[in-house]
């Protein structure tokens, strides 16, 4: 079925949306121009200031810490994909996708489960949503079912619309660390901002519940009025591919041993679950960092694949999905450096805080965070930019620091639906193009804007 609305959305996407790499380049150029115009002093020439800006950009481009983060993200996606290629995962997902026989049923199941996983941990949610959407498309392609794969892919990206209000949210977790806020706010009298005032607050519980109900319903309405066709894609490798083991001799037999990989994998998982007992200062949830997630995924991948040869074959299958991250993440790191060094992000936040009232400040924080996230697509990076202004203004206006922190978190996650930075992993795994999912993620963004802004306005 083809509808005029679906045709218009697809046409506008083709007219206005280039590839994510091109978007990254355009954002880079825009950031350069804004930084030069904004930070130039009367004593400097435009050429001199342009060279300064390019220096900031180059420094951010090759930041060691951020490049390490790039590798973390690549490993999360590769190891998550490897786990999805195990025989056990294949059996589980095949049963799950049996419920997804139409676009309408698929978007509900994919969005609800993806957001629930995203509330638990953003990295797992990102991998889960991408792989679930891909499995739905594989089933549709195998059975000749017509679906709107772009819409299903958008549903698989919905976890990034809720993650910052979940258990791995950067801002609330950092604010809960004793002494963290006091390190940059001199007159902050409290030890921290506890999670009961942020993640587990009445505001956030109501927001998360509403998003979990409204977004799947919105996607269901879109599915009822969208075009559908049988997806044409390269099938994900099946378990049979990894079980082809010709005769090996000598040391080669170690590669096909069912014991070695599983033994090492069991040790890894055992260490991972013992670790919270050895660290009295952290709960299991507090340990869910990208490194810890990768540790678990590595162990489970070794355990659940038949042998090392199968595990390495799965790695070869999964590695192609992260090429976009490798070449595009550094571009955004350069943008982040320019935005920070030029003072653009800080002064934007200061402008909103200087023109706020107790009623409007949470909303201004929300919208400024949404804008900043387009240029600084990192929850932790955005917190470092906005936190000092946010906390000091909240104190001066007598507002709840927890509510203001969540306002920043909602703004950060909102424009993930517009900014293709975090969509790159999903695009790599699903084989979709940005223009195929962005029309639908933009609808999700508009609906979520009403939800977030409404609750910030009316919930004290």
C-alpha positions in Angstrom: 0.0 0.0 0.0 1.3 3.4 -1.0 -0.2 6.6 0.6 0.3 10.2 -0.4 1.6 11.0 3.1 4.2 8.2 2.8 5.2 9.4 -0.7 5.6 13.0 0.5 7.8 12.0 3.5 10.0 9.9 1.3 10.3 12.6 -1.3 11.2 15.3 1.2 13.8 13.0 2.8 15.4 12.4 -0.6 15.4 16.1 -1.3 16.8 17.3 2.0 18.8 14.6 3.7 22.3 13.7 2.4 24.3 10.8 3.8 25.4 11.0 7.5 29.0 11.6 6.4 27.9 14.6 4.4 25.8 15.9 7.3 28.9 15.6 9.5 31.0 17.6 7.0 28.3 20.3 6.7 28.0 20.5 10.5 31.8 20.8 10.7 31.8 23.7 8.2 28.9 25.4 10.0 30.7 25.1 13.4 33.9 26.6 11.9 32.1 29.6 10.6 30.1 30.2 13.8 33.2 29.8 15.9 35.3 32.2 13.8 32.5 34.9 13.8 31.7 34.5 17.5 35.2 34.2 19.0 37.0 36.7 16.9 38.3 39.8 18.7 38.8 43.2 17.1 42.6 42.8 17.4 42.6 39.5 15.4 42.2 39.0 11.7 39.7 36.5 10.3 42.6 34.5 8.9 44.3 34.3 12.3 41.1 33.3 14.1 40.3 30.7 11.4 43.7 29.1 12.1 42.9 29.1 15.8 39.6 27.4 15.2 41.2 24.8 12.9 43.8 24.1 15.6 41.0 23.4 18.1 39.3 21.2 15.6 42.4 19.2 14.8 43.1 18.7 18.5 39.6 17.4 19.1 39.7 15.2 16.0 42.6 13.1 17.3 41.7 13.3 21.1 43.1 10.1 22.6 40.3 9.8 25.1 37.6 10.3 22.5 39.3 7.9 20.0 39.3 5.3 22.8 35.6 6.0 23.1 35.3 5.3 19.4 36.9 1.9 19.8 34.5 1.2 22.8 31.5 2.0 20.6 32.8 -0.2 17.7 33.4 -3.1 20.1 29.9 -2.8 21.6 28.4 -3.1 18.1 30.7 -5.8 16.8 30.4 -7.9 19.9 26.7 -7.4 20.2 26.3 -8.4 16.5 28.5 -11.4 17.2 26.2 -12.4 20.1 23.2 -12.1 17.7 24.8 -14.6 15.4 25.0 -17.3 18.0 22.7 -20.3 17.5 20.9 -19.5 20.8 20.3 -15.9 20.0 19.1 -16.9 16.5 16.5 -19.3 18.0 15.3 -16.6 20.5 15.0 -13.8 18.0 13.3 -16.1 15.5 10.6 -16.7 18.0 10.3 -12.9 18.8 10.0 -11.9 15.2 7.2 -14.4 14.6 5.1 -11.8 16.4 6.1 -9.1 13.8 4.2 -10.2 10.7 3.2 -6.6 9.7 4.7 -3.2 10.0 2.1 -2.3 12.7 2.9 -5.2 14.9 6.7 -4.9 14.3 7.0 -1.3 15.3 5.1 -1.9 18.5 7.2 -4.8 19.6 10.5 -3.3 18.4 10.0 0.1 19.9 8.7 -1.1 23.3 11.4 -3.7 23.8 14.1 -1.4 22.5 13.1 1.4 24.9 13.0 -0.9 27.8 16.5 -2.2 27.1 17.6 1.4 26.4 16.3 2.5 29.9 18.5 -0.3 31.4 21.6 0.5 29.4 22.0 2.8 26.3 24.7 0.7 24.6 22.7 -2.5 24.9 19.5 -0.7 23.7 21.3 0.6 20.6 22.6 -2.9 19.7 19.4 -4.6 20.5 17.1 -2.3 18.6 19.3 -2.5 15.5 19.6 -6.2 15.5 15.8 -6.7 16.3 14.9 -4.5 13.4 17.3 -6.4 11.1 15.8 -9.7 12.2 12.3 -8.5 11.4 13.5 -7.5 7.9 15.2 -10.8 7.4 12.0 -12.6 8.2 10.0 -10.4 5.9 12.5 -10.9 3.1 12.5 -14.7 3.6 8.7 -15.0 3.6 7.9 -12.4 1.0 6.2 -10.1 3.6 5.7 -6.4 2.7 6.8 -4.1 5.5 8.1 -0.5 5.9 11.6 -1.3 6.8 12.6 2.3 7.4 9.8 2.7 10.0 10.8 -0.5 11.7 14.4 0.8 11.7 13.2 4.0 13.3 11.5 1.9 16.0 14.8 0.2 16.6 16.4 3.6 17.3 13.8 4.6 19.9 16.0 3.6 22.8 18.1 6.7 22.2 15.0 8.8 22.9 14.8 7.5 26.5 18.4 6.5 27.5 19.4 9.6 29.4 16.5 9.2 31.8 17.5 5.5 32.4 19.9 3.7 34.5 22.9 4.6 32.4 22.1 8.3 32.0 25.4 10.2 32.2 24.1 13.4 33.8 22.1 11.9 36.7 24.8 9.3 37.4 27.6 12.0 37.5 25.4 14.3 39.7 24.9 11.4 42.1 28.7 11.0 42.7 29.7 12.4 46.1 31.7 15.6 45.6 31.3 15.8 41.8 29.2 18.9 41.7 31.1 20.6 44.5 34.2 20.3 42.3 32.9 23.0 40.0 30.3 24.8 42.1 31.9 26.4 45.2 28.7 27.1 47.1 27.0 23.7 46.6 26.2 22.6 50.1 24.8 19.1 49.4 26.9 16.0 49.0 25.3 15.1 45.7 22.0 15.0 43.8 20.6 11.5 44.7 19.1 9.3 42.0 15.7 9.6 43.8 15.6 13.2 42.6 16.6 12.4 39.0 16.1 8.9 37.5 13.7 7.7 40.1 11.8 11.0 40.6 8.1 11.3 40.0 8.8 13.5 37.0 11.0 11.0 35.3 8.8 8.0 36.0 5.8 9.8 34.5 7.9 10.9 31.5 9.3 7.5 30.8 5.9 5.8 31.2 4.3 8.3 28.9 7.0 7.9 26.2 6.7 4.1 26.4 3.0 4.4 25.7 2.8 7.3 23.2 5.8 6.6 20.9 4.7 3.0 20.0 1.2 4.3 19.4 2.6 7.0 17.2 4.6 4.5 15.2 1.6 2.3 14.9 -0.4 5.2 13.4 2.5 5.9 11.0 2.5 2.2 10.0 -1.2 2.3 9.2 -0.6 5.1 6.8 2.7 4.2 5.2 3.9 2.3 2.1 5.2 -1.3 2.4 7.3 -3.6 0.3 9.4 -6.7 0.6 12.9 -5.7 1.9 15.8 -6.5 -0.4 18.9 -7.1 1.7 21.8 -9.4 2.2 20.7 -12.0 4.8 22.5 -12.1 8.1 24.7 -15.2 8.4 23.0 -18.2 9.9 24.4 -20.6 12.4 25.1 -23.2 9.6 27.8 -20.9 8.1 29.7 -21.0 11.4 29.5 -24.8 11.8 31.3 -25.7 8.6 34.5 -27.2 10.0 36.8 -29.1 7.6 39.4 -31.4 8.9 42.2 -29.8 10.9 45.4 -31.2 12.2 47.7 -30.4 15.1 47.4 -27.0 16.7 44.7 -26.1 14.2 42.3 -28.2 16.3 42.5 -25.6 19.0 40.4 -23.3 16.7 37.7 -25.9 16.5 37.8 -27.0 20.1 34.5 -26.5 21.8 36.2 -26.3 25.2 38.9 -23.5 24.9 36.7 -20.6 23.9 33.9 -21.6 26.3 36.3 -21.9 29.2 37.8 -18.5 28.7 34.3 -17.0 28.2 33.1 -18.5 31.4 36.0 -17.0 33.3 35.2 -13.6 31.8 31.5 -13.8 32.8 32.4 -15.1 36.3 34.9 -12.2 36.9 32.3 -9.7 35.6 29.7 -10.8 38.1 32.1 -11.1 41.0 33.4 -7.6 40.4 30.5 -5.7 42.0 31.0 -7.8 45.2 34.6 -6.6 45.4 33.9 -3.0 44.8 31.9 -1.7 47.8 31.5 1.8 46.3 29.6 0.6 43.2 26.4 -1.3 42.5 26.0 -3.6 39.5 24.2 -0.8 37.7 27.0 1.6 38.5 29.4 -0.8 36.7 27.5 -0.8 33.5 30.1 1.2 31.6 31.0 0.6 27.9 34.0 -1.4 29.0 32.0 -3.6 31.3 29.3 -4.2 28.6 32.0 -5.2 26.1 33.6 -7.5 28.7 30.2 -9.3 29.2 29.6 -9.4 25.4 33.0 -10.9 24.8 32.5 -13.6 27.4 29.0 -14.5 26.2 30.1 -14.6 22.5 32.9 -17.1 23.3 30.5 -19.2 25.3 27.6 -19.3 22.9 29.5 -19.9 19.7 30.4 -23.5 18.9 34.2 -22.8 18.8 36.8 -20.1 18.2 36.6 -20.6 14.5 32.9 -19.8 14.6 33.5 -16.8 16.8 36.0 -15.4 14.4 33.7 -16.0 11.4 31.0 -14.0 13.3 33.6 -11.2 13.9 34.2 -11.0 10.1 30.5 -10.9 9.5 29.9 -8.1 12.0 32.9 -5.8 11.4 31.5 -4.2 8.3 28.7 -2.5 10.3 31.1 -0.2 12.1 32.8 1.5 9.2 30.7 4.7 9.6 31.7 5.1 13.2 35.4 4.8 12.4 35.4 7.7 9.9 32.6 9.9 11.3 33.0 9.9 15.1 36.3 11.8 14.9 34.6 14.6 12.9 32.1 15.1 15.7 34.9 15.1 18.2 36.4 18.0 16.3 33.1 19.8 16.4 32.8 19.2 20.1 36.3 20.7 20.7 35.5 23.8 18.6 32.1 24.4 20.3 33.8 24.1 23.8 36.9 26.2 23.0 35.0 29.0 21.3 32.5 29.3 24.2 29.5 28.8 21.9 27.9 26.1 24.0 28.7 27.8 27.4 27.4 31.2 26.2 24.2 29.7 24.8 23.5 28.1 28.1 24.4 31.3 29.9 22.0 33.3 27.7 19.1 31.0 28.5 19.9 31.1 32.3 20.2 34.9 32.3 16.7 35.3 30.7 14.9 32.7 32.8 12.3 32.6 35.5 11.7 29.7 38.0 8.9 28.6 35.6 10.8 29.0 32.3 14.3 27.8 33.3 13.6 24.0 33.1 12.1 24.6 29.6 15.0 26.8 28.5 17.5 24.2 29.8 15.6 21.6 27.8 15.7 23.5 24.6 19.3 24.7 25.0 20.4 21.1 25.6 18.5 20.0 22.5 20.4 22.6 20.4 23.8 21.9 22.0 23.3 18.1 21.4 23.3 18.7 17.6 26.9 19.9 17.9 27.9 18.0 21.0 26.2 14.6 20.6 27.5 13.1 23.8 25.6 13.0 27.1 28.8 13.2 29.2 30.3 15.9 27.1 27.2 18.0 27.2 27.0 17.6 31.0 30.5 19.0 31.3 29.5 22.0 29.3 26.1 22.8 30.9 26.5 21.5 34.5 28.1 24.5 36.1 25.6 27.0 34.7 22.7 24.6 35.3 23.4 24.0 39.0 24.3 27.6 39.9 21.2 29.0 38.1 18.9 26.3 39.7 20.3 27.3 43.1 19.9 31.0 42.5 16.3 30.5 41.4 15.5 28.1 44.2 14.7 25.3 41.9 15.2 21.5 42.3 18.6 20.6 40.9 17.2 17.1 40.1 14.5 18.5 37.8 16.9 20.8 36.0 19.3 17.9 35.5 16.5 15.8 33.9 15.5 18.8 31.8 19.1 18.8 30.3 18.9 15.0 29.9 15.6 15.2 28.0 17.0 17.8 25.7 20.1 15.8 25.0 18.1 12.6 24.1 15.5 14.5 22.1 17.7 15.6 19.2 19.2 12.2 18.9 16.2 11.7 16.6 17.6 14.5 14.4 21.3 14.1 14.8 22.6 11.1 12.8 25.6 10.5 15.1 24.1 7.7 17.1 22.1 6.3 14.2 25.4 5.2 12.5 25.6 1.9 14.3 21.9 1.1 13.5 22.4 2.0 9.8 25.5 -0.2 9.7 23.7 -3.2 11.1 20.4 -2.8 9.3 21.7 -1.7 5.9 19.3 1.2 5.9 20.1 4.8 4.8 19.6 7.8 7.1 17.0 9.2 4.8 14.9 6.1 5.2 14.6 6.4 9.0 14.9 10.2 9.7 11.4 11.1 8.5 10.0 8.9 11.2 12.4 9.8 13.9 11.6 13.4 13.3 7.9 12.6 14.0 9.0 10.8 17.2 11.0 13.9 18.1 8.0 16.3 17.7 5.8 14.0 19.8 8.5 13.6 22.4 9.0 17.4 22.5 5.4 17.8 23.6 5.7 15.2 26.3 9.0 16.4 27.7 8.1 20.1 27.6 4.6 19.5 29.0 5.8 17.6 32.1 8.6 20.1 32.7 6.1 22.8 32.7 3.4 21.3 34.9 5.3 18.9 37.2 7.1 20.7 40.1 
